[in-house]
Amino acid sequence: MMTEEQRIQILIADDDPVVRHLLGSALQAAGFSTTAVESGKECLERFEDAEGTTFSLLFLDIQLIDMSGYDVLDFLKQKESCKSLPIILLSAHSRDEVMKGCEKAKLADGFLSKPFTMDAAIALVHSLIQ
């Protein structure tokens, strides 16, 4: 029988393979299912595929290899099927710098400044998917 966490599908969009691996491993160890992508295009494709996985939460780096995470955030929050999707921004900058730097950042549901602890990431997931 699957636990509540195992039914939770989390997408990780980050261009850093180390972040994708460590965050994915920590979330899986906590019982969540994860998928990881490195680009904004791949991230958006995951939400266009009607036959695909339904994600419960998205970790989104603000600097992806092909586009801004802010643009991905803005696009998803305008999409009817994603309006209630919790999105956690990841950045090497502080929360204050990010919020001052881009109005779109305020659309996010959570924020983690790199480096972050896996415990902080998991706690944030739990707080957003209650």
FIFITOR-114417 format. One line per 5 residues: number of its first residue (from 1); their letters; for each residue x, y, z of N, C-alpha, C. Coordinates in Angstrom, 1 decimal. Example, Ala and Ser with C-alpha at 12.3 -4.5 7.8 and 13.67 -1.06 7.14 Angstrom:
1> as> 13.2 -5.7 7.8 12.3 -4.5 7.8 13.2 -3.3 7.8 ~ 12.8 -2.2 7.1 13.7 -1.1 7.1 12.9 0.0 7.9
***
This chain:
1> mmtee> 0.8 -1.2 0.0 0.0 0.0 0.0 0.9 1.2 0.0 ~ 0.5 2.2 -0.8 1.3 3.4 -0.9 1.0 4.4 0.2 ~ 2.0 5.0 0.7 1.8 6.1 1.7 1.4 7.4 1.0 ~ 0.9 8.3 1.8 0.5 9.6 1.3 1.7 10.3 0.5 ~ 2.9 10.2 1.1 4.1 10.8 0.4 4.4 10.2 -0.9
6> qriqi> 4.2 8.9 -1.0 4.5 8.2 -2.3 3.6 8.6 -3.4 ~ 2.4 9.1 -3.1 1.5 9.6 -4.1 1.8 11.0 -4.5 ~ 2.7 11.7 -3.7 3.1 13.0 -4.0 4.2 13.0 -5.1 ~ 3.9 13.6 -6.2 4.9 13.6 -7.3 5.5 15.1 -7.3 ~ 6.8 15.1 -7.2 7.5 16.4 -7.2 8.4 16.5 -8.4
11> liadd> 8.3 17.7 -9.1 9.2 18.0 -10.2 10.3 18.9 -9.7 ~ 11.6 18.6 -10.1 12.7 19.4 -9.8 13.3 20.0 -11.1 ~ 13.3 21.3 -11.2 13.8 21.9 -12.4 15.0 22.8 -12.0 ~ 16.2 22.2 -12.3 17.4 22.9 -11.9 18.5 22.5 -12.9 ~ 19.3 23.5 -13.3 20.4 23.2 -14.3 21.6 22.5 -13.6
16> dpvvr> 21.7 22.5 -12.3 22.8 21.9 -11.6 22.5 20.5 -11.3 ~ 23.3 19.5 -11.9 23.1 18.1 -11.7 23.2 17.7 -10.2 ~ 24.1 18.4 -9.5 24.3 18.0 -8.1 23.1 18.4 -7.3 ~ 22.5 19.5 -7.5 21.2 19.9 -6.8 20.1 18.9 -7.2 ~ 20.0 18.6 -8.5 18.9 17.7 -8.9 19.1 16.3 -8.2
21> hllgs> 20.3 15.8 -8.1 20.6 14.6 -7.5 20.4 14.6 -6.0 ~ 21.0 15.6 -5.3 20.9 15.6 -3.8 19.4 15.9 -3.4 ~ 18.7 16.8 -4.0 17.4 17.1 -3.6 16.5 15.9 -4.0 ~ 16.6 15.4 -5.2 15.8 14.2 -5.5 16.0 13.0 -4.6 ~ 17.3 12.8 -4.2 17.6 11.7 -3.3 17.0 11.9 -1.9
26> alqaa> 17.1 13.1 -1.4 16.5 13.5 -0.1 15.0 13.3 -0.1 ~ 14.4 13.8 -1.2 12.9 13.7 -1.2 12.4 12.3 -1.4 ~ 13.2 11.5 -2.1 12.8 10.1 -2.3 13.0 9.3 -1.0 ~ 14.1 9.7 -0.2 14.3 9.1 1.1 13.2 9.4 2.1 ~ 12.6 10.6 1.8 11.5 11.0 2.7 10.1 10.4 2.2
31> gfstt> 10.2 9.6 1.1 9.0 8.9 0.6 8.3 9.5 -0.5 ~ 8.8 10.6 -1.1 8.2 11.2 -2.2 8.7 10.7 -3.6 ~ 7.9 10.8 -4.6 8.3 10.4 -6.0 8.8 11.7 -6.6 ~ 10.0 11.6 -7.3 10.5 12.8 -8.0 10.8 12.5 -9.5 ~ 10.8 13.6 -10.2 11.3 13.7 -11.6 12.2 14.9 -11.6
36> avesg> 13.3 14.8 -12.3 14.2 16.0 -12.4 14.4 16.4 -13.9 ~ 14.4 17.7 -14.2 14.8 18.2 -15.5 15.8 19.3 -15.3 ~ 16.5 19.6 -16.4 17.5 20.7 -16.3 17.2 22.0 -17.0 ~ 16.0 22.0 -17.8 15.7 23.2 -18.5 14.3 23.7 -18.3 ~ 14.1 24.9 -18.6 12.7 25.5 -18.6 11.8 24.8 -19.6
41> kecle> 12.4 24.5 -20.8 11.6 23.9 -21.8 11.1 22.5 -21.4 ~ 12.0 21.7 -20.8 11.6 20.4 -20.3 10.6 20.5 -19.2 ~ 10.7 21.5 -18.3 9.8 21.7 -17.2 8.4 22.0 -17.8 ~ 8.3 22.9 -18.7 7.0 23.3 -19.3 6.4 22.1 -20.0 ~ 7.2 21.3 -20.7 6.7 20.1 -21.4 6.0 19.2 -20.5
46> rfeda> 6.6 19.1 -19.3 6.0 18.1 -18.3 4.5 18.5 -17.9 ~ 4.2 19.8 -18.0 2.9 20.3 -17.7 2.0 20.4 -18.9 ~ 2.6 20.2 -20.1 1.8 20.2 -21.3 1.2 18.8 -21.7 ~ 1.9 17.8 -21.2 1.5 16.4 -21.5 0.3 16.0 -20.7 ~ -0.8 16.0 -21.3 -2.1 15.6 -20.6 -2.0 14.2 -20.1
51> egttf> -1.3 13.3 -20.7 -1.2 11.9 -20.4 -0.1 11.7 -19.3 ~ 0.7 12.7 -19.0 1.8 12.5 -18.1 1.5 12.6 -16.6 ~ 2.5 12.6 -15.9 2.4 12.7 -14.4 1.7 14.0 -14.0 ~ 0.9 13.9 -13.0 0.4 15.1 -12.3 1.3 15.4 -11.1 ~ 1.9 16.6 -11.2 2.8 16.9 -10.1 2.1 17.7 -9.0
56> sllfl> 2.5 17.5 -7.8 1.9 18.1 -6.6 2.7 19.3 -6.2 ~ 4.0 19.4 -6.7 4.8 20.5 -6.3 6.0 20.6 -7.2 ~ 6.5 21.8 -7.4 7.6 22.1 -8.3 8.7 22.9 -7.5 ~ 9.9 22.3 -7.6 11.1 23.1 -7.2 11.7 23.7 -8.5 ~ 11.9 25.0 -8.5 12.2 25.7 -9.7 13.4 26.7 -9.5
61> diqli> 14.5 26.4 -10.1 15.7 27.2 -10.1 15.4 28.5 -10.9 ~ 15.8 29.6 -10.4 15.5 30.9 -11.2 16.5 31.1 -12.4 ~ 17.6 30.3 -12.4 18.5 30.4 -13.6 18.7 29.1 -14.2 ~ 17.8 28.8 -15.2 17.9 27.5 -15.9 18.8 27.7 -17.1 ~ 19.2 26.6 -17.8 20.1 26.7 -18.9 19.5 27.4 -20.1
66> dmsgy> 18.2 27.4 -20.3 17.6 28.0 -21.5 16.7 29.1 -21.3 ~ 16.2 29.3 -20.1 15.3 30.4 -19.9 15.3 30.7 -18.4 ~ 14.7 31.8 -18.1 14.6 32.3 -16.7 13.5 31.5 -15.9 ~ 13.8 31.1 -14.7 12.8 30.4 -13.9 11.6 31.3 -13.6 ~ 11.8 32.6 -13.6 10.8 33.6 -13.5 9.7 33.5 -14.6
71> dvldf> 10.2 33.3 -15.8 9.3 33.1 -17.0 8.5 31.8 -16.9 ~ 9.2 30.8 -16.4 8.5 29.5 -16.2 7.4 29.7 -15.1 ~ 7.8 30.3 -14.0 6.8 30.6 -12.9 5.6 31.4 -13.4 ~ 5.9 32.4 -14.1 4.8 33.3 -14.7 3.9 32.5 -15.6 ~ 4.5 31.7 -16.5 3.7 30.9 -17.4 2.8 29.9 -16.7
76> lkqke> 3.4 29.2 -15.8 2.6 28.2 -15.1 1.5 28.8 -14.2 ~ 1.7 29.9 -13.5 0.7 30.5 -12.7 -0.4 31.1 -13.5 ~ -0.2 31.3 -14.8 -1.3 31.8 -15.7 -2.1 30.6 -16.3 ~ -1.5 29.5 -16.2 -2.2 28.3 -16.8 -3.2 27.7 -15.8 ~ -4.4 27.6 -16.2 -5.5 27.2 -15.3 -5.2 26.0 -14.5
81> scksl> -4.7 25.0 -15.1 -4.4 23.7 -14.5 -3.3 23.8 -13.5 ~ -2.5 24.9 -13.5 -1.3 25.0 -12.6 -1.5 26.1 -11.6 ~ -2.6 26.8 -11.6 -2.7 28.0 -10.7 -2.5 27.6 -9.2 ~ -2.9 26.4 -8.8 -2.8 26.0 -7.4 -1.6 25.2 -7.1 ~ -0.7 25.0 -8.1 0.5 24.2 -8.0 1.5 25.0 -7.1
86> piill> 1.9 24.4 -6.0 2.9 25.0 -5.1 4.2 25.0 -5.9 ~ 4.8 26.2 -5.9 6.1 26.3 -6.6 7.1 26.9 -5.6 ~ 8.3 26.2 -5.4 9.3 26.7 -4.6 10.5 27.2 -5.4 ~ 10.8 28.4 -5.3 12.0 29.0 -6.1 13.3 28.6 -5.4 ~ 14.3 28.3 -6.2 15.6 28.0 -5.7 16.6 29.1 -6.3
91> sahsr> 17.4 29.6 -5.5 18.3 30.7 -6.0 19.6 30.7 -5.1 ~ 20.7 31.1 -5.8 21.9 31.3 -5.1 21.9 32.7 -4.4 ~ 20.9 33.5 -4.7 20.7 34.8 -4.1 19.8 34.8 -2.9 ~ 19.8 35.8 -2.1 19.0 35.8 -0.9 17.5 36.1 -1.3 ~ 16.6 35.7 -0.4 15.2 36.0 -0.7 14.9 37.4 -1.0
96> devmk> 15.5 38.3 -0.2 15.3 39.8 -0.4 15.8 40.2 -1.7 ~ 16.9 39.8 -2.2 17.5 40.1 -3.5 16.6 39.7 -4.6 ~ 16.1 38.4 -4.5 15.2 37.9 -5.5 13.9 38.6 -5.6 ~ 13.3 38.9 -4.4 12.0 39.6 -4.4 12.1 41.0 -4.9 ~ 13.2 41.7 -4.6 13.4 43.0 -5.1 13.7 43.0 -6.6
101> gceka> 14.4 42.0 -7.0 14.8 41.9 -8.4 13.8 41.6 -9.5 ~ 12.7 40.9 -9.0 11.7 40.5 -10.0 10.3 40.4 -9.4 ~ 9.4 41.1 -9.9 8.0 41.1 -9.4 7.4 39.7 -9.5 ~ 7.8 39.0 -10.6 7.2 37.7 -10.8 7.6 36.7 -9.7 ~ 8.7 37.0 -8.9 9.1 36.1 -7.8 8.0 36.0 -6.8
106> kladg> 7.2 37.0 -6.7 6.1 37.0 -5.6 5.0 36.0 -5.9 ~ 5.0 35.5 -7.1 4.0 34.4 -7.5 4.4 33.1 -6.8 ~ 5.6 32.9 -6.4 6.1 31.7 -5.8 5.4 31.4 -4.4 ~ 5.3 30.2 -4.1 4.7 29.8 -2.8 5.8 29.6 -1.7 ~ 7.0 29.4 -2.1 8.1 29.2 -1.2 9.4 29.6 -1.8
111> flskp> 10.5 29.6 -1.0 11.8 30.1 -1.5 12.9 29.4 -0.7 ~ 13.9 28.9 -1.3 15.1 28.4 -0.7 16.3 29.0 -1.3 ~ 17.2 29.5 -0.5 18.4 30.1 -0.9 19.5 29.0 -0.9 ~ 20.3 28.9 -2.0 21.3 27.9 -2.0 22.5 28.4 -1.3 ~ 23.3 27.7 -0.5 23.0 26.3 -0.2 21.9 26.2 0.8
116> ftmda> 21.1 25.1 0.7 20.0 24.9 1.7 20.2 23.5 2.3 ~ 19.6 23.2 3.4 19.6 21.9 4.0 18.5 21.1 3.4 ~ 18.7 19.8 3.3 17.6 18.9 2.8 16.4 18.9 3.8 ~ 16.7 19.1 5.1 15.7 19.1 6.1 14.8 20.3 5.9 ~ 15.4 21.5 5.5 14.6 22.7 5.2 13.7 22.5 4.0
121> aialv> 14.3 21.8 3.0 13.5 21.5 1.7 12.3 20.6 2.0 ~ 12.5 19.6 2.8 11.5 18.6 3.1 10.4 19.3 4.0 ~ 10.8 20.1 5.0 9.9 20.8 5.8 9.0 21.7 5.0 ~ 9.6 22.4 4.0 8.9 23.3 3.2 7.8 22.5 2.3 ~ 8.2 21.4 1.8 7.3 20.5 1.1 6.1 20.2 1.9
126> hsliq> 6.4 19.7 3.1 5.3 19.3 4.1 4.4 20.5 4.4 ~ 4.9 21.7 4.5 4.1 22.8 4.8 3.2 23.2 3.6 ~ 3.6 22.9 2.4 2.9 23.4 1.2 1.9 22.3 0.7 ~ 2.0 21.1 1.1 1.2 20.0 0.6 0.2 19.5 1.6 ~ 0.0 20.2 2.7 -0.9 19.7 3.7 -2.3 19.5 3.2
***
